[in-house]
Amino acid sequence: MKIKDDFHHLIDSIEDEQLLQRYYRLIQTINDDQNGHLWNSLNEDEKEELMTAYKESFDSNNLVSHEQVKLQHERWLKP
């Protein structure tokens, strides 16, 4: 595959170890997301709670405005 060869050449051309580590973490995170790593790390109760919250989010009566959240967490938002 040409894209894999191009990707390998790009990686081989990078000399900065920290930059390579950042790229690696980024790609690993994307790969984990695609493979459902986060979802699979949840127990059944957490999955059920998340799905309930997701379903409830479609009802605007269950939503909290951005302004309301900012007021509730004001002490943590101040620099």
N, C-alpha and C positions, 0 to 999 in steps of 0.2 A: 504494500500500500504506500502510495506516495506521501500521504499525510503523515504516516508514522515515520517515514524516512526523514521528511522535512522537520518533524518535531525532534527527532533524535539529533539531527544536525544543529538545530537551534540550541538544544540543551548542551551539546558538546561545545558550542561556541561561547557559552556564558562562563566567565571565570570567577565571578563574584559568588562566593559560597552562601552568603546571607540571602542574596537574590534568588539563588537556586532553592534554598530552603523555603522561602516565601512562595515561590511558584509551586513547589512540591505540596505545601500545605493547602494552597488554593485548589490545586487539582484533586488532592485527596478529599477535601471537603465537598467539592462538586461530585466526585465519584460516590462518596458516602451518601450524599443527598439522593442521587439517582438510584442507589441500591436500597433505599429505605432504612439506612442505618439508624437514624434518629427514631423513626417509628418503631423499629424492631427492638430498640433499647427500652421502650416503655413496657410496664406491666399491664395486665388486662384492665385493671381499675383506671390507670392513667389514660389508656386508649379510649375507654368508655367515656371518661370525663371530658377528654378532648373532643370527641365526636359530639357529645351533648352540647358543649360550648359552641362548636361549629354550627350545629343545627339552630341553636338559639340565636346566633348572630344574624340570622336572616329576618328576625323580628326586630324592627327598629325600637320597640319599647324596651328591649334588653340592652341597647347600646348606651354607652356613656360618651358624652361629647369630649372633644379634645380639651376644651377649656375647663371642663369639670375635672378631668384627670390632672391637668396642670395645677389646679387649685388644691386638689387632694394631696399632691406630691410636691408642693411648692418648696418645702424646706430642703428637698434633695436636688432641686433644679437650680438653686441659687449658686453662683460661682464662689 
